[in-house]
């Protein structure tokens, strides 16, 4: 299920000329949302691993 959204983009080329381009962009709102959540949770996990690693270097765990 590919949803395409056509977005006209105006670009100033720095010399006063405005270049108009139409960009065809794939839009997956649900996928993007879950990808963002996944990235945030991965960052949380990495922070927890780092914290756990720092604690482990100070504490000897008993099994």
PyMOL Python script that loads the backbone (N, CA, C, O; Angstrom):
from pymol import cmd

cmd.read_pdbstr("""\
ATOM      1  N   UNK A   1       0.843  -1.195   0.000  1.00  0.00           N
ATOM      2  CA  UNK A   1       0.000   0.000   0.000  1.00  0.00           C
ATOM      3  C   UNK A   1       0.877   1.244   0.000  1.00  0.00           C
ATOM      4  O   UNK A   1       1.247   1.736   1.066  1.00  0.00           O
ATOM      5  N   UNK A   2       1.209   1.749  -1.156  1.00  0.00           N
ATOM      6  CA  UNK A   2       2.044   2.942  -1.240  1.00  0.00           C
ATOM      7  C   UNK A   2       1.170   4.170  -1.400  1.00  0.00           C
ATOM      8  O   UNK A   2       0.398   4.272  -2.353  1.00  0.00           O
ATOM      9  N   UNK A   3       1.290   5.099  -0.471  1.00  0.00           N
ATOM     10  CA  UNK A   3       0.591   6.369  -0.572  1.00  0.00           C
ATOM     11  C   UNK A   3       1.605   7.402  -1.024  1.00  0.00           C
ATOM     12  O   UNK A   3       2.653   7.568  -0.401  1.00  0.00           O
ATOM     13  N   UNK A   4       1.299   8.079  -2.082  1.00  0.00           N
ATOM     14  CA  UNK A   4       2.218   9.110  -2.555  1.00  0.00           C
ATOM     15  C   UNK A   4       1.584  10.471  -2.380  1.00  0.00           C
ATOM     16  O   UNK A   4       0.412  10.667  -2.702  1.00  0.00           O
ATOM     17  N   UNK A   5       2.347  11.395  -1.878  1.00  0.00           N
ATOM     18  CA  UNK A   5       1.861  12.762  -1.708  1.00  0.00           C
ATOM     19  C   UNK A   5       2.773  13.656  -2.532  1.00  0.00           C
ATOM     20  O   UNK A   5       3.993  13.657  -2.365  1.00  0.00           O
ATOM     21  N   UNK A   6       2.153  14.412  -3.420  1.00  0.00           N
ATOM     22  CA  UNK A   6       2.952  15.308  -4.253  1.00  0.00           C
ATOM     23  C   UNK A   6       3.076  16.648  -3.550  1.00  0.00           C
ATOM     24  O   UNK A   6       2.072  17.279  -3.218  1.00  0.00           O
ATOM     25  N   UNK A   7       4.307  17.079  -3.327  1.00  0.00           N
ATOM     26  CA  UNK A   7       4.539  18.314  -2.595  1.00  0.00           C
ATOM     27  C   UNK A   7       5.323  19.278  -3.463  1.00  0.00           C
ATOM     28  O   UNK A   7       6.493  19.034  -3.758  1.00  0.00           O
ATOM     29  N   UNK A   8       4.695  20.372  -3.875  1.00  0.00           N
ATOM     30  CA  UNK A   8       5.460  21.378  -4.604  1.00  0.00           C
ATOM     31  C   UNK A   8       6.410  22.093  -3.653  1.00  0.00           C
ATOM     32  O   UNK A   8       6.005  22.542  -2.581  1.00  0.00           O
ATOM     33  N   UNK A   9       7.650  22.195  -4.043  1.00  0.00           N
ATOM     34  CA  UNK A   9       8.647  22.813  -3.176  1.00  0.00           C
ATOM     35  C   UNK A   9       9.245  24.001  -3.903  1.00  0.00           C
ATOM     36  O   UNK A   9       9.649  23.891  -5.060  1.00  0.00           O
ATOM     37  N   UNK A  10       9.301  25.126  -3.229  1.00  0.00           N
ATOM     38  CA  UNK A  10       9.940  26.310  -3.811  1.00  0.00           C
ATOM     39  C   UNK A  10      11.304  26.466  -3.160  1.00  0.00           C
ATOM     40  O   UNK A  10      11.420  26.471  -1.935  1.00  0.00           O
ATOM     41  N   UNK A  11      12.323  26.591  -3.980  1.00  0.00           N
ATOM     42  CA  UNK A  11      13.688  26.697  -3.487  1.00  0.00           C
ATOM     43  C   UNK A  11      14.282  27.994  -3.991  1.00  0.00           C
ATOM     44  O   UNK A  11      14.246  28.290  -5.186  1.00  0.00           O
ATOM     45  N   UNK A  12      14.827  28.758  -3.071  1.00  0.00           N
ATOM     46  CA  UNK A  12      15.537  29.981  -3.446  1.00  0.00           C
ATOM     47  C   UNK A  12      16.983  29.579  -3.704  1.00  0.00           C
ATOM     48  O   UNK A  12      17.637  29.009  -2.831  1.00  0.00           O
ATOM     49  N   UNK A  13      17.485  29.875  -4.906  1.00  0.00           N
ATOM     50  CA  UNK A  13      18.831  29.416  -5.237  1.00  0.00           C
ATOM     51  C   UNK A  13      19.897  30.387  -4.739  1.00  0.00           C
ATOM     52  O   UNK A  13      21.064  30.272  -5.114  1.00  0.00           O
ATOM     53  N   UNK A  14      19.505  31.340  -3.899  1.00  0.00           N
ATOM     54  CA  UNK A  14      20.482  32.225  -3.287  1.00  0.00           C
ATOM     55  C   UNK A  14      20.758  33.474  -4.111  1.00  0.00           C
ATOM     56  O   UNK A  14      21.399  34.406  -3.626  1.00  0.00           O
ATOM     57  N   UNK A  15      20.282  33.502  -5.353  1.00  0.00           N
ATOM     58  CA  UNK A  15      20.509  34.688  -6.186  1.00  0.00           C
ATOM     59  C   UNK A  15      19.191  35.354  -6.562  1.00  0.00           C
ATOM     60  O   UNK A  15      19.086  36.028  -7.587  1.00  0.00           O
ATOM     61  N   UNK A  16      18.192  35.153  -5.714  1.00  0.00           N
ATOM     62  CA  UNK A  16      16.919  35.814  -5.941  1.00  0.00           C
ATOM     63  C   UNK A  16      15.986  35.030  -6.845  1.00  0.00           C
ATOM     64  O   UNK A  16      14.787  35.306  -6.878  1.00  0.00           O
ATOM     65  N   UNK A  17      16.516  34.047  -7.589  1.00  0.00           N
ATOM     66  CA  UNK A  17      15.644  33.231  -8.429  1.00  0.00           C
ATOM     67  C   UNK A  17      15.014  32.149  -7.553  1.00  0.00           C
ATOM     68  O   UNK A  17      15.670  31.547  -6.703  1.00  0.00           O
ATOM     69  N   UNK A  18      13.742  31.927  -7.786  1.00  0.00           N
ATOM     70  CA  UNK A  18      13.054  30.890  -7.029  1.00  0.00           C
ATOM     71  C   UNK A  18      12.796  29.719  -7.969  1.00  0.00           C
ATOM     72  O   UNK A  18      12.147  29.865  -9.005  1.00  0.00           O
ATOM     73  N   UNK A  19      13.300  28.592  -7.599  1.00  0.00           N
ATOM     74  CA  UNK A  19      13.151  27.389  -8.413  1.00  0.00           C
ATOM     75  C   UNK A  19      12.013  26.576  -7.826  1.00  0.00           C
ATOM     76  O   UNK A  19      11.989  26.286  -6.630  1.00  0.00           O
ATOM     77  N   UNK A  20      11.062  26.210  -8.690  1.00  0.00           N
ATOM     78  CA  UNK A  20       9.949  25.398  -8.208  1.00  0.00           C
ATOM     79  C   UNK A  20      10.163  23.968  -8.674  1.00  0.00           C
ATOM     80  O   UNK A  20      10.412  23.707  -9.851  1.00  0.00           O
ATOM     81  N   UNK A  21      10.062  23.068  -7.741  1.00  0.00           N
ATOM     82  CA  UNK A  21      10.143  21.651  -8.077  1.00  0.00           C
ATOM     83  C   UNK A  21       8.967  20.942  -7.439  1.00  0.00           C
ATOM     84  O   UNK A  21       8.483  21.342  -6.380  1.00  0.00           O
ATOM     85  N   UNK A  22       8.518  19.898  -8.087  1.00  0.00           N
ATOM     86  CA  UNK A  22       7.482  19.081  -7.470  1.00  0.00           C
ATOM     87  C   UNK A  22       8.129  17.770  -7.066  1.00  0.00           C
ATOM     88  O   UNK A  22       8.703  17.053  -7.886  1.00  0.00           O
ATOM     89  N   UNK A  23       8.023  17.485  -5.802  1.00  0.00           N
ATOM     90  CA  UNK A  23       8.685  16.299  -5.272  1.00  0.00           C
ATOM     91  C   UNK A  23       7.630  15.269  -4.932  1.00  0.00           C
ATOM     92  O   UNK A  23       6.678  15.540  -4.201  1.00  0.00           O
ATOM     93  N   UNK A  24       7.822  14.082  -5.479  1.00  0.00           N
ATOM     94  CA  UNK A  24       6.912  12.995  -5.146  1.00  0.00           C
ATOM     95  C   UNK A  24       7.493  12.273  -3.944  1.00  0.00           C
ATOM     96  O   UNK A  24       8.591  11.719  -3.997  1.00  0.00           O
ATOM     97  N   UNK A  25       6.738  12.291  -2.872  1.00  0.00           N
ATOM     98  CA  UNK A  25       7.261  11.817  -1.604  1.00  0.00           C
ATOM     99  C   UNK A  25       6.361  10.700  -1.091  1.00  0.00           C
ATOM    100  O   UNK A  25       5.136  10.819  -1.094  1.00  0.00           O
ATOM    101  N   UNK A  26       6.985   9.624  -0.656  1.00  0.00           N
ATOM    102  CA  UNK A  26       6.200   8.520  -0.117  1.00  0.00           C
ATOM    103  C   UNK A  26       5.762   8.879   1.293  1.00  0.00           C
ATOM    104  O   UNK A  26       6.554   9.377   2.094  1.00  0.00           O
ATOM    105  N   UNK A  27       4.502   8.624   1.586  1.00  0.00           N
ATOM    106  CA  UNK A  27       3.973   8.981   2.889  1.00  0.00           C
ATOM    107  C   UNK A  27       3.445   7.721   3.566  1.00  0.00           C
ATOM    108  O   UNK A  27       2.519   7.074   3.079  1.00  0.00           O
ATOM    109  N   UNK A  28       4.047   7.395   4.682  1.00  0.00           N
ATOM    110  CA  UNK A  28       3.572   6.273   5.503  1.00  0.00           C
ATOM    111  C   UNK A  28       3.427   6.783   6.932  1.00  0.00           C
ATOM    112  O   UNK A  28       4.319   6.567   7.751  1.00  0.00           O
ATOM    113  N   UNK A  29       2.319   7.457   7.248  1.00  0.00           N
ATOM    114  CA  UNK A  29       2.206   8.068   8.574  1.00  0.00           C
ATOM    115  C   UNK A  29       2.309   7.047   9.702  1.00  0.00           C
ATOM    116  O   UNK A  29       2.942   7.309  10.724  1.00  0.00           O
ATOM    117  N   UNK A  30       1.686   5.880   9.517  1.00  0.00           N
ATOM    118  CA  UNK A  30       1.675   4.874  10.586  1.00  0.00           C
ATOM    119  C   UNK A  30       3.085   4.321  10.786  1.00  0.00           C
ATOM    120  O   UNK A  30       3.562   4.191  11.914  1.00  0.00           O
ATOM    121  N   UNK A  31       3.740   3.998   9.671  1.00  0.00           N
ATOM    122  CA  UNK A  31       5.088   3.439   9.743  1.00  0.00           C
ATOM    123  C   UNK A  31       6.046   4.457  10.340  1.00  0.00           C
ATOM    124  O   UNK A  31       6.864   4.116  11.195  1.00  0.00           O
ATOM    125  N   UNK A  32       5.947   5.715   9.892  1.00  0.00           N
ATOM    126  CA  UNK A  32       6.841   6.752  10.404  1.00  0.00           C
ATOM    127  C   UNK A  32       6.653   6.919  11.906  1.00  0.00           C
ATOM    128  O   UNK A  32       7.625   7.050  12.649  1.00  0.00           O
ATOM    129  N   UNK A  33       5.397   6.913  12.348  1.00  0.00           N
ATOM    130  CA  UNK A  33       5.098   7.095  13.765  1.00  0.00           C
ATOM    131  C   UNK A  33       5.726   5.970  14.576  1.00  0.00           C
ATOM    132  O   UNK A  33       6.365   6.220  15.598  1.00  0.00           O
ATOM    133  N   UNK A  34       5.546   4.722  14.119  1.00  0.00           N
ATOM    134  CA  UNK A  34       6.081   3.601  14.887  1.00  0.00           C
ATOM    135  C   UNK A  34       7.602   3.580  14.814  1.00  0.00           C
ATOM    136  O   UNK A  34       8.264   3.147  15.757  1.00  0.00           O
ATOM    137  N   UNK A  35       8.163   4.051  13.687  1.00  0.00           N
ATOM    138  CA  UNK A  35       9.630   4.097  13.569  1.00  0.00           C
ATOM    139  C   UNK A  35      10.179   5.091  14.580  1.00  0.00           C
ATOM    140  O   UNK A  35      11.198   4.835  15.222  1.00  0.00           O
ATOM    141  N   UNK A  36       9.496   6.234  14.722  1.00  0.00           N
ATOM    142  CA  UNK A  36       9.939   7.251  15.676  1.00  0.00           C
ATOM    143  C   UNK A  36       9.871   6.701  17.097  1.00  0.00           C
ATOM    144  O   UNK A  36      10.785   6.907  17.894  1.00  0.00           O
ATOM    145  N   UNK A  37       8.775   5.995  17.409  1.00  0.00           N
ATOM    146  CA  UNK A  37       8.635   5.404  18.745  1.00  0.00           C
ATOM    147  C   UNK A  37       9.725   4.366  18.978  1.00  0.00           C
ATOM    148  O   UNK A  37      10.281   4.267  20.072  1.00  0.00           O
ATOM    149  N   UNK A  38      10.023   3.594  17.937  1.00  0.00           N
ATOM    150  CA  UNK A  38      11.058   2.574  18.050  1.00  0.00           C
ATOM    151  C   UNK A  38      12.407   3.212  18.334  1.00  0.00           C
ATOM    152  O   UNK A  38      13.158   2.739  19.188  1.00  0.00           O
ATOM    153  N   UNK A  39      12.718   4.301  17.608  1.00  0.00           N
ATOM    154  CA  UNK A  39      13.991   4.987  17.826  1.00  0.00           C
ATOM    155  C   UNK A  39      14.070   5.538  19.242  1.00  0.00           C
ATOM    156  O   UNK A  39      15.121   5.463  19.879  1.00  0.00           O
ATOM    157  N   UNK A  40      12.957   6.096  19.744  1.00  0.00           N
ATOM    158  CA  UNK A  40      12.952   6.636  21.103  1.00  0.00           C
ATOM    159  C   UNK A  40      13.165   5.517  22.109  1.00  0.00           C
ATOM    160  O   UNK A  40      13.919   5.686  23.067  1.00  0.00           O
ATOM    161  N   UNK A  41      12.509   4.366  21.905  1.00  0.00           N
ATOM    162  CA  UNK A  41      12.663   3.273  22.854  1.00  0.00           C
ATOM    163  C   UNK A  41      14.065   2.680  22.767  1.00  0.00           C
ATOM    164  O   UNK A  41      14.608   2.222  23.773  1.00  0.00           O
ATOM    165  N   UNK A  42      14.663   2.686  21.555  1.00  0.00           N
ATOM    166  CA  UNK A  42      16.038   2.210  21.427  1.00  0.00           C
ATOM    167  C   UNK A  42      16.988   3.104  22.205  1.00  0.00           C
ATOM    168  O   UNK A  42      17.922   2.616  22.842  1.00  0.00           O
ATOM    169  N   UNK A  43      16.756   4.420  22.158  1.00  0.00           N
ATOM    170  CA  UNK A  43      17.591   5.362  22.909  1.00  0.00           C
ATOM    171  C   UNK A  43      17.437   5.083  24.406  1.00  0.00           C
ATOM    172  O   UNK A  43      18.423   5.085  25.143  1.00  0.00           O
ATOM    173  N   UNK A  44      16.195   4.842  24.857  1.00  0.00           N
ATOM    174  CA  UNK A  44      15.962   4.538  26.272  1.00  0.00           C
ATOM    175  C   UNK A  44      16.721   3.277  26.664  1.00  0.00           C
ATOM    176  O   UNK A  44      17.358   3.224  27.716  1.00  0.00           O
ATOM    177  N   UNK A  45      16.645   2.260  25.804  1.00  0.00           N
ATOM    178  CA  UNK A  45      17.325   0.999  26.095  1.00  0.00           C
ATOM    179  C   UNK A  45      18.833   1.217  26.179  1.00  0.00           C
ATOM    180  O   UNK A  45      19.491   0.690  27.076  1.00  0.00           O
ATOM    181  N   UNK A  46      19.375   1.990  25.249  1.00  0.00           N
ATOM    182  CA  UNK A  46      20.814   2.256  25.262  1.00  0.00           C
ATOM    183  C   UNK A  46      21.213   2.998  26.531  1.00  0.00           C
ATOM    184  O   UNK A  46      22.266   2.722  27.105  1.00  0.00           O
ATOM    185  N   UNK A  47      20.374   3.945  26.977  1.00  0.00           N
ATOM    186  CA  UNK A  47      20.671   4.669  28.216  1.00  0.00           C
ATOM    187  C   UNK A  47      20.652   3.698  29.394  1.00  0.00           C
ATOM    188  O   UNK A  47      21.520   3.751  30.265  1.00  0.00           O
ATOM    189  N   UNK A  48      19.648   2.802  29.416  1.00  0.00           N
ATOM    190  CA  UNK A  48      19.554   1.831  30.505  1.00  0.00           C
ATOM    191  C   UNK A  48      20.764   0.911  30.511  1.00  0.00           C
ATOM    192  O   UNK A  48      21.302   0.592  31.572  1.00  0.00           O
ATOM    193  N   UNK A  49      21.197   0.481  29.317  1.00  0.00           N
ATOM    194  CA  UNK A  49      22.364  -0.392  29.216  1.00  0.00           C
ATOM    195  C   UNK A  49      23.591   0.347  29.754  1.00  0.00           C
ATOM    196  O   UNK A  49      24.406  -0.231  30.473  1.00  0.00           O
ATOM    197  N   UNK A  50      23.714   1.620  29.401  1.00  0.00           N
ATOM    198  CA  UNK A  50      24.853   2.419  29.853  1.00  0.00           C
ATOM    199  C   UNK A  50      24.828   2.540  31.375  1.00  0.00           C
ATOM    200  O   UNK A  50      25.850   2.362  32.038  1.00  0.00           O
ATOM    201  N   UNK A  51      23.645   2.847  31.921  1.00  0.00           N
ATOM    202  CA  UNK A  51      23.502   2.979  33.373  1.00  0.00           C
ATOM    203  C   UNK A  51      23.823   1.644  34.039  1.00  0.00           C
ATOM    204  O   UNK A  51      24.539   1.590  35.039  1.00  0.00           O
ATOM    205  N   UNK A  52      23.278   0.565  33.466  1.00  0.00           N
ATOM    206  CA  UNK A  52      23.525  -0.763  34.034  1.00  0.00           C
ATOM    207  C   UNK A  52      25.013  -1.087  33.991  1.00  0.00           C
ATOM    208  O   UNK A  52      25.556  -1.667  34.931  1.00  0.00           O
ATOM    209  N   UNK A  53      25.666  -0.710  32.898  1.00  0.00           N
ATOM    210  CA  UNK A  53      27.099  -0.959  32.767  1.00  0.00           C
ATOM    211  C   UNK A  53      27.891  -0.199  33.827  1.00  0.00           C
ATOM    212  O   UNK A  53      28.841  -0.729  34.404  1.00  0.00           O
ATOM    213  N   UNK A  54      27.488   1.058  34.081  1.00  0.00           N
ATOM    214  CA  UNK A  54      28.183   1.854  35.096  1.00  0.00           C
ATOM    215  C   UNK A  54      27.967   1.269  36.477  1.00  0.00           C
ATOM    216  O   UNK A  54      28.888   1.229  37.293  1.00  0.00           O
ATOM    217  N   UNK A  55      26.725   0.806  36.744  1.00  0.00           N
ATOM    218  CA  UNK A  55      26.439   0.215  38.048  1.00  0.00           C
ATOM    219  C   UNK A  55      27.206  -1.090  38.208  1.00  0.00           C
ATOM    220  O   UNK A  55      27.724  -1.396  39.282  1.00  0.00           O
ATOM    221  N   UNK A  56      27.271  -1.864  37.104  1.00  0.00           N
ATOM    222  CA  UNK A  56      27.908  -3.169  37.179  1.00  0.00           C
ATOM    223  C   UNK A  56      29.389  -3.023  37.486  1.00  0.00           C
ATOM    224  O   UNK A  56      29.976  -3.895  38.126  1.00  0.00           O
ATOM    225  N   UNK A  57      29.997  -1.938  37.041  1.00  0.00           N
ATOM    226  CA  UNK A  57      31.416  -1.756  37.306  1.00  0.00           C
ATOM    227  C   UNK A  57      31.637  -1.415  38.777  1.00  0.00           C
ATOM    228  O   UNK A  57      32.746  -1.579  39.287  1.00  0.00           O
ATOM    229  N   UNK A  58      30.590  -0.940  39.470  1.00  0.00           N
ATOM    230  CA  UNK A  58      30.731  -0.588  40.888  1.00  0.00           C
ATOM    231  C   UNK A  58      30.194  -1.687  41.808  1.00  0.00           C
ATOM    232  O   UNK A  58      30.634  -1.835  42.948  1.00  0.00           O
ATOM    233  N   UNK A  59      29.231  -2.455  41.283  1.00  0.00           N
ATOM    234  CA  UNK A  59      28.564  -3.445  42.126  1.00  0.00           C
ATOM    235  C   UNK A  59      28.877  -4.837  41.598  1.00  0.00           C
ATOM    236  O   UNK A  59      28.838  -5.075  40.391  1.00  0.00           O
ATOM    237  N   UNK A  60      29.184  -5.748  42.500  1.00  0.00           N
ATOM    238  CA  UNK A  60      29.383  -7.135  42.093  1.00  0.00           C
ATOM    239  C   UNK A  60      28.062  -7.855  42.298  1.00  0.00           C
ATOM    240  O   UNK A  60      27.579  -7.987  43.423  1.00  0.00           O
ATOM    241  N   UNK A  61      27.474  -8.327  41.181  1.00  0.00           N
ATOM    242  CA  UNK A  61      26.167  -8.959  41.275  1.00  0.00           C
ATOM    243  C   UNK A  61      26.311 -10.380  41.804  1.00  0.00           C
ATOM    244  O   UNK A  61      27.215 -11.118  41.413  1.00  0.00           O
ATOM    245  N   UNK A  62      25.406 -10.743  42.696  1.00  0.00           N
ATOM    246  CA  UNK A  62      25.364 -12.102  43.223  1.00  0.00           C
ATOM    247  C   UNK A  62      24.228 -12.846  42.535  1.00  0.00           C
ATOM    248  O   UNK A  62      23.111 -12.337  42.447  1.00  0.00           O
ATOM    249  N   UNK A  63      24.511 -14.051  42.048  1.00  0.00           N
ATOM    250  CA  UNK A  63      23.469 -14.821  41.363  1.00  0.00           C
ATOM    251  C   UNK A  63      22.754 -15.715  42.359  1.00  0.00           C
ATOM    252  O   UNK A  63      21.839 -16.448  41.985  1.00  0.00           O
TER     253      UNK A  63
END
""", "prot")
cmd.dss("prot")
cmd.show_as("cartoon", "prot")
cmd.util.cbc("prot")
cmd.orient("prot")
